[in-house]
């Protein structure tokens, strides 16, 4: 027999394998692809800025080295965030400071992990040039706290 039983009893209509293979399966796959592409496309939207724009918008620009990286819950407890403490080697804008803390979405707390598409990942010992604004404001997609 060349048909697919939908499992809804004796009087249930049967769908031929041909229709299932050539209409139903491609339609479901097509819907899944469209849904996934829409969710991925909206995951990260960061406006492109050239060096002059990002320099103008940043309140603080520092050259430094990542001292430590710790993940935890955001202040409101809704998402996991990672806080990277950066020892400042040279302050290029925004006055002198010994260190800055940069908070980005994503990280791991116990068995729970959250990945934020497009968010930077910091590693202890990494040397960085950071363009920052006060916490809660982003420059090129990264939130910073002075």
N, C-alpha and C positions, 0 to 999 in steps of 0.2 A: 504494500500500500504506500503511495507516494503523497502522504499528507501529514500534517502536524496536529495532534490532539491538544487542544488548549486546556484540557483537564477540567472542564466544567460540566461533565456528565454526558449521558447518552445522547440527549437531544441537542447538544451543543454543536454549533457550526464548526466545520473543520476548515482550516486555511491550508491551501496547498503549499508544499515545500517550495515550489517555484515562486509563488507570490511572496512567501516569507523571505526567501533568499534575495529576490530581486527588488522588492519594494520596502518591506518592513525593516529589515536589517540596515540597508543603506540610509533610510530615513532616520532611524534612531542614531546611527553613527554621525550623520550630518548634523543633527540637532546637538549632539554631544560636542562635536568640533566647534560649532558656532558658539555654544555656551562657554566652553573653555577659552576660546579666543577672546570673547568679550570680557571674561573675568581676568585674564592675564593682561589684556590691553589696559584695563583700568587699574591694575595693581600698583603701578608706579607712574606718577606723572610729575616730572621735575622739569621746569622750564630750563632751556639751555641758556647759559650766560657766558659771555666772554670774560677774560681776565679783568678787564676794566670795570665791567658791571659788578662782578662778584666782589672785587676790591672795594668799590664804592659802597655797596650794600652792607658789607661786613663791618660790625662795630669793633671786632677784635680779630687781629691776624697774628698768629704766633707760629714759631718754628719750635718744635719740641719732640720729646721722646715719651712714648706710652710707658707709664710707670706700672699701672695695674688695670685690669679689666674685670669687672664684676657684674653679673646679671642679677636682677631681682624684679620685684613687682613695681609698677609705676606708682606714683603717690596716691592715685585714686583706686589702685588695685585692679584695674581693668585689663592691662596688658603687661607682658614681660618686656623689660627694657635692659639695655646694657650700658653701664657707666664706665667710661675709660678716663682715668686720671692721667693727665699729660703734664710732665715737668717741662716748664718753658725754658728753652735755651736762649731764645731771642724774641722779644715782643716787637712786632713790626707796625702795629696799629693798636690803639686802645689803651696805651699806658703800660707800665711795668707790672708784672705779676709773676709769682713763683710757679703757679700751676693753674690749669683749667680742667674742668670736668665736662666731658662731652657725652651726652645721652642720646642713644639711638634706639629705635624700636627693634625688638627681637632679642633672642638669647635663650638660655636654658636655666630653669629653676627645678632642681630635683629631676624627676622623670618627664617634666613638661618642657617642650621646646616650642619657640615661636620664631618663624622666619619671616622677615619683612623684605620683600623683593626690592632691590635697589638700595637698601640701607648698607652703609659701610660696616666692615667687620674689623675691629682693632685687635692688635696682638702686642703683648708686653715686649718692650725693646724696640718696637717699630718707631722710626723717625718720620715725623709728619709736618706738613705745612697746613695749618688750619685757618679757615675763614669762618668766623663765628658771629652769631647774633645772640642776644639774651635768650634764656630758656623760653621755650614755647614758640619761638620764631625760627624759621628755617632760612638758610642761605644755600641754595643748590641742593636742598634735600636733607641737610644735616642740622640737628638742633644742638646748640651749645649753651653752656652755662659758665659764666666767668667767675 
